[in-house]
Amino acid sequence: MSQETAVRRDIFLTLIGFGILWVLLDRSAAAAGSLRGEMGLQIGALVVGAAWALEWVLSRRRPAEAYRAIGMALPARRPLLVAIVLCGALILYFPVFAAVSGARITVMGGAAMLALGMFAQGGVAEEVVFRGFLFRRLRAGRSFWRAAWIAAIPFVAVHALLFLSLDFPIALASLLLALSLSFPLSWIFEVSGNSIWPPAIIHATLQAAPKLVDAGEDFTLLAMGWIVLGGVVPWALFLLRPTKPSEDDAPRAPGGHSTRKATT
């Protein structure tokens, strides 16, 4: 098999694998009624397990290597701290909004358990699918920006489904947020050493925070402001210096050889 044929085959298998993982995530959440992470821990475990199995089969890695490859490795310390600080700063939006607008914002009952479920489902599971599996495999042999643009297409496409459940202005803003957010999440995934934990923290915070509060008639304005903030602030992550991924992080072409090239 020629190198070009092997690369095309790897792209095809990557897209098929992504489709399987997304359908599994989306349909299991729908079947369980886990719109706010009610069954997030179970769904997260299911998706991570499926991604682990797919990576194991497609890349012919040892099981432990396949598990780390999908992003389950510990991240570099600095990107992790930056992700936590960034999310803490973003959360300050809610008391500031309340002070400026006079809105009464209350936290919903059971918010702590729902937040944990949304972190597992909307943070860990989604980041394993989009960054740990899709982006990482597309990144092999491509520049960061080329891989990020390709990976952004399905990330935005699946968020188009929001038009079926949300008011048009919020759905459109959420779609634009998905497009904008795809790039800084891919970047912090890469600079953290191909670990999904920093992007999962950011992704879960942006997704979960407005679902855990009630602002009454001011909610639409609150949500729109949150979406704008979430689409702009994470671009500060590009100030982080890149970390060269290890050879073990690269997807394998047929035959088990790494396909990583020296690209930036």
N, C-alpha and C positions, 0 to 999 in steps of 0.2 A: 504493500500500500504506500503510495507517494505521500510526502509531507502535506501537500495541498489537499489531497483527498482526506487525510487524517484530520486536518483542521476543520474541513467542512463537515465531516462526520461528527466531530466533537461539538461544533456549533448546533447541529441538528439535534444531537442527544441532549445538549444543555437546554435548548428550548422545549423539547418534549418533557424533560425532567421538571423544568420550571412549571409547565402547564399542569403536570400531575400534582405538584406540591401546592400550587395556587388553588386548584379545584378542591383538593383535600382540605386546605385551610378554610376556604370560603364555605364549602358545603357542610363541613363539620360544625362550623360556627352557626350556620343557619339552622341545621338540624337540632342543635342543642339550645337554640334561642339565646346564644351568647353574644348579644349586641353590645353589652357593656362589660364583657369579660366575666360573666357569671360562671362560665365553665372554662375560663381561660387557661387554668393550669393544665387541665386534661388536654385541651386542644393544642396548647404549646408543646406538651410532651409528645403528642401524636405527630405533629409536623416535624419537630426536631428528629424524632426517630425515623420518619420517612426520608428526610433529607440525608441523614446519616447513611441509611441503607442505599439510597441512590448514588451517593458519592462513593461509597465502598464498591459498588458494582461498576460504575462508569470509569472511575480512575484506577481501579485495581490496587488500591492502597490497603494497608493493614487496617483493621477496625479502629484502632486508637488514632491512627493518622487521619482517617476519614472523618472522625469525630472532630478533631482539631481543625481540619480543613474547612468545614462548613461554618467556621467562625466561633466555635465553642472554646477556643483557647483563651487564656487570660490575656487581657490587653496591656499595652504599655501604660505605665502609671500616669504620665502627663495627659494623654488624651482622655483617660477615664476621669481624672480630676476636672479637666476642662468641661467635659460633658455634664458633670454634676453641678459645677458652678454655673454654667450656662442655663441649665434647667431651673436652678434656684433663682436666677435673675429673671427668667421668663415668668415664673410663678408670681413675682411681685406685681405683675400686670393687674392681677385681680384686685388687690387692695387699692392700687392706684386708680383703677377704673371706678371702683366704688366711691372713692373720695372725690373724684372729679365729677362724676355723673350723678352722684347721690343715690345710685342703685343699691338695693339691699341684696347682697349675695350670700347665699347659705350653702353649706356643704350637705350633700345628700346623705341619708342614712346608709350605713354599711360601706362608706366610701373607701375605707382602708382595704377591705377584702376585694372590692371591685377594682381598686387601683392595682392590687397584686395580680388579679386575673387579667387586666388589660395590659400589664407589663409582659406577662407570659404570652398572651395572644397577639396584641398589637405591637409589642416591642420585640420580644425574642423570636416568636414564630415568623412574623413578617420580615424581620431583618435576616433571619436564616434563609428565607426564600429569596429575597431580593438582593441582599448583599452577600451573604455567606455562600449561596449557591449561584445565582444568576450573574451578578456583577463580577464576582471573583473568577468565574470560569471564562466570562467574556474578556476579562482583563488580560488574560494570558496572550502575549504576543501583540497587544494593542496599547496605544497610549491611554493614559487615564481618561482624558476627555472623550476619546472615541468610544471607549468601553462604557463610560458613564452615560453618554447620549443614547447608545443602543439600549442599555439597561433601563433608561428612563422611560422608554416607549411603553413597555408592558406595565411599569409602575403607574404611569398616568392612565393607561387604558383601563386597568381594573378599578381605578378610582372614579372613572366615568359612571360606574354603577350608582354612585351617590345621587345622580339625578333622579333615580327611581324612588329615593326615600327622603330627600331633603328639598327644601324650598330652592328654587332656581338660583338666587343670588349666593346662598351659602354653598350650594353644590358647585357652582362655577368657581367660587373663591377657593374651595377645597381642592378642586382640580388643578388650579394654578399653584396652590401650595404644594401639591404632590410633585409637580414639575420642578418647582424651585428647590424643594427639599431633597430631591433625589441626588443632587450633586454634592452638597455638603455631607450628607449621610454616607455616600460612597467614599468621600475623602477621609472622613474620620475613621471609617472602617479600615481603610488602607494604612493611614498613619498610625493606627493603634496596633498594627501587626496582623491585619486581617482577622480582627476580633469583632464579633457582633455586639459586644456589651456596651461600648460607648454609644453607637448609633441606636441601639435598642432603648437606652435610657432616654435619649432625646425624642425618638419616635413615639415612645409610649407616653411621655409627658405631653407632647403636642396633641396626641390623639385623646388622651384620657382626661386631661384637666377640665375642658369645657363640659365633658359628660358627667362630671362629678359635682357640678354646682348648679344652683337654680338662681336665676336673676330675674324671674318673672317676665314682664313685658320688655325689659331691657336686654333679654338674652340674645336676640339677633344682633344688636349693636355690639354686645360683649363678644360674641362669637366672631363677627367680622373683624374686629380689632385684633383678636387673638390669632386669626388666620394671617392677617397682614404681618403681625409681629413674627409669627413662626416662619413666614416665607422670607423674611429679611435677616433676622438676627443670626440664624445658623451659618450664614455665609462667612461670618467671622472665623469659622473653623478653618478656613483656608490659610489663616495665619500660622497654623501649626505646620511644623516642618515635616516632610515625609520621612517615613521609615522604610527602608528597602525590605520587601518581603523575603522570607527565606525561601530556598528552593522547594522546601516541603509544602509551602503554601500554594504552589502553582498547580493547576489542573494537569492531569496526565493525558497525553495522547495515547491512542491504541498501542499497546506494547509496554505501557507503564512509564514512558519517558516524560519528563517535565516539558511543558510547552511554553514556559516563561521566557520572555526575551527582556533584554535590558531596555525598557522603555519608561518614560516619565511623563 
